[in-house]
Amino acid sequence: MPRRDIKTIADHLYWSYANLAMAHAALSKGDETYSGVHFIVRARLYSGLQEGRMRVGSLIEDDRAKLALPRACCYCGAASRLSLDHLWPKSHGGSESSDNIVWCCLCCNSAKGARDVLDWLKARGVFPPLLLLRRYLKLAIRYCRENALMDEPLQSEVACGLPFSLESVPHEFPHPRDLILHVAPRSGPSADRPASQGIRGLDRRSEEDVS
């Protein structure tokens, strides 16, 4: 749901991350719709991030999740003809670090081209898998913190020149029944591995760290 008090880059990214935590909490419980409990998760995390009582979790958790999942295209699930793709395109300033790289089949890589992953998925009418979005948001928050951009107004020139798509960072999330943690492999011996195996949740009961 939109908020009237979203004025800075920090507000924008933290609200999306809090909604992500809400969605993950509902999905992990098998809930089909959001309830008061999920809204509490969102409100608690958003205020905690804003006030500095809670932190966005390390990308190490996302690397562990990447290793725990079968090797397959993170966009379509194809397990063959794989290549590497940059979530933030190099042409937009995306880095060559492993944090910004995911498995991608040649077909999806060609279709996505040099577009930002959120822009590409949005154009296809696809909401990003939660683990993919989690990595993206962590990268965005880290980048803005390292470059002292979190307090910049959303409408500033700085906000328009970021290496990621601030405009496509979602605030509206589908119902849990329409979400997935990650795209399941379409073939291969690991296709039946549970989606949550080896993956830690977004909403840890801690005032210090949120994965």
N, C-alpha and C positions, 0 to 999 in steps of 0.2 A: 504494500500500500504506500502511496506517495506521502512524503512528509514536507511540511512547509518550512521546516527549519534546516533543510539541506542547503547550505550556503557555501561550504568550502569543499575542497577535494577530500579532506579527511572525513567530513560528514558523509559525502557520497560513497566513498569506499567502505567506511565502517558500517553504514546502513546496509549495503549489499552483503557484506560479510556476516552481519547479524541475521539477515534473512536466510543466508546460506546455512547458518547454524540451525535455524528454525526448521528449514526444509530437511536437513540431514537428520535432525532429531525425530521428525515425523516419519521419514522414510525408513529409518533404522528400526522403528517400532511397528512398521507395517500399517501405519495409519493412512487412511485414504483422504482425509481432510485435516485442516489445521484446527487446533482447539486452544483453549486458554493456556494450557501448559506450554504449548509451542510458542505462543506470543510472549510468555514470560521469559522463555529462553532468549528470544530475540531482544526484548527490552533490557534484560540483564546484561547481555553481552554488549549491546550498543552503548549503554551508559558506562559500562566498565571500560570499554576501549576509549571512550571520550574522556573519562576521568583518570585514565592511566592505571586503573586497578587490575585490568586484564590486558593480556597481550595476544597478538596474532601468533600462532604457533610457527615453529621453525619449518623451513622447507625440507628439512631432513625427514620429517614425517611423510611428506609427499614422495620423496625418493624411496622410502621404504615401501610405500604403497605401490609405486611403479615396479619395484622388484618383486613384490608379492603377486602381482597380476600376471597373467599369461602375456607373452609377447605378441601383440596384435595392434592393428591400426586403432588409435584411440577415437577415431571419428566414425568408422563403419564396422570395425571388428574383423576385417580381413587379416588372415594370419600369414599370407604369402606376399611376395614382392614388396617387402617393407623398405622404407627409407626413413630418414629423420626429418622432422619438421620443426620450424620455429614458431612458437605461439605468438611472439612478437616478431614480425618480419625483420630481417637484417636491414632491409632498405628503409625501415622506420626507426632504426636505432636499437633493435633487439640484439641481445648479446648471443655469443656462441657458447655460453655456459650450459651445463647439463640441466640447470633449473628451467631454462627456456626451451628445451628440446623434448619432443615426444615422438613415439613411434607413429608412423603414418604410411599407408600404402601409396603406391605410385599414382593410383587413380585420384585419391583424395588430395594428394600433394599437388597434382597438376590442376585440379579443380580449384583449390584454395589459392594457389599462386602466391603472390606477395601480399595477400590481404591479412589483416589481423584476424585471429581465429574467432573472436566474438562477432566481428562484423560479418564474417563469412557464414557462420552458423545462423545469425539473425536473418541474413538475406535468404537463407534456405528455410526459414521458419522452424528452426530446431533450437530448443533450449539446451544449453551445454550440460553435459554430465557433471554431477556435483564435484567429483574429484578433479576434473579438468578446470572447472571454474574456481575451485579452491586454490589450485596452483597459480592460476592467473591473478587472482586477487592478492595473494601473498606477494607475488612479484611486483604488482602495482604499488602496494603499500610500502614494500621495502624500497622501491625506486624513489617514491615521493618523500619518504623519510630521509633517505641518504642525500637527497637534493634539496631538502628544506622546502618542500612544496605543499605540505599537508594543509597549511593555513591559507593557501592561495584561494581566492574566490573562484567558483566554478566558471564564471563567465570571463575570466581573465585571459590574456593572450598566452600566458604560461600554460593554462589548462588546455588550450587548443593546440599546443605544440608538443604534447607528450608522445612517447614512443608506443603507447598503448591506446586503445579506444575507450576513453572515459565515457563517451556517449553511449556505448553499447554495454557498459557495466550494468547489470540488471538490478532493479528494485522490485519489480513484480515477478513473483515466482509462481509457477503452475502448482496445482494441487499435488500432494505427494504421490498419488497414484499415477501421475503423468511424468514423474521424475525417475532418473536412474543414477546410480553412483558412477558407473562407467559402462562403456559399450562392451557387451559380451563378445568374445571371439566367435567367429562364424564357423571355425573348424579347428582341429588340433586336439592333442591329448589333454590339455588343461581347460577345455571349454566348460566342463562341469564344475569348476572350482567356484565355491560360493563367492558372491560379490564382495562380502565384507571380510573375507579371510585375510588376516594380517594387516588390516586397516584400522587405524584408530579413529574415534569419532571426533566431530568438530566441537562438541560441547562438553569439555571436561569440567568436572565440578571443582574448579580451582579459581581463585582470584588472581592468579599469576600468569597462567598460560592457557591458550586455547588453540588446539591443533587446527 
